[in-house]
Amino acid sequence: MHKKITVGKDKLRKFAEIDTFHNVYQMEEGKDMQGRWASKHFKNGNPVVLELACGKGEYAVNMAKAFPEKNFIGIDLKGNRLWRGARTGVDENIGNLAFLRIQIEDIVEYFGKDEVEEIWITFPDPQPQDSREKKRLTFPGFLNKYKEFLKPGGKINLKTDNDGLYAYTVEVVEQQGLICHKKTAELYHSEFYDDVLQIKTHYERIYLKQDKNINYIQFSLA
């Protein structure tokens, strides 16, 4: 019982703390940034890259460090997880990094036409039940949302340990006639493995210890 109370208090502390972070926008306040993320928050004209369902934000944090000429935004609903990446951004003064706490279903309300250059989806909930297909972040309905703010030719990257979600996404890409740039069911044994793809999330480290294969696909909507 004592442990549960401690965990609850820790979550409340993190929620209270992210509310003070200059690099975090929550719900309604993020809508004011639509179409103006680069100019209003980042104060530059650099490309904007999103990490969807970012969890602790490992990809957003590490890509922001590796590519200072781009702006990165991690998006997730769970504030206690998002806190970790945001805290790192504050502590290390990573100026090209921000976080947005929203339901991803509402994402079109937060970004303007052609505002985003690239999307990363790293180890999302695979939503394996057929009844939850519409919740998968590569479901055609979501892809149509991304099309509203992703630049023409902008790339979408999916990295997952879930073979079912990978196969589903490959099928969607083929059925929708989308442009597939890269795909592999064995990322760490493929020609595509590079400095960006070697970034590992908390969950990916767990999966690799379990000797799971890592799937990767990169595609464009047009």
Sequence and secondary structure as in RCSB ss.txt:
>XXXX:A:sequence
MHKKITVGKDKLRKFAEIDTFHNVYQMEEGKDMQGRWASKHFKNGNPVVLELACGKGEYAVNMAKAFPEKNFIGI
DLKGNRLWRGARTGVDENIGNLAFLRIQIEDIVEYFGKDEVEEIWITFPDPQPQDSREKKRLTFPGFLNKYKEFL
KPGGKINLKTDNDGLYAYTVEVVEQQGLICHKKTAELYHSEFYDDVLQIKTHYERIYLKQDKNINYIQFSLA
>XXXX:A:secstr
 HHHHHHHHHHHHHHHHHTT TTEEETHHHHTTTT IIIIIS S   EEEEET TT HHHHHHHHH TTSEEEEE
ES HHHHHHHHHHHHHTT TTEEEEES GGGGGGT  TT EEEEEEES     SGGGGGGSTTSHHHHHHHHTTE
EEEEEEEEEES HHHHHHHHHHHHHTT EEEEEES GGGSTT  TTTT   HHHHHHHHTT   EEEEEE  
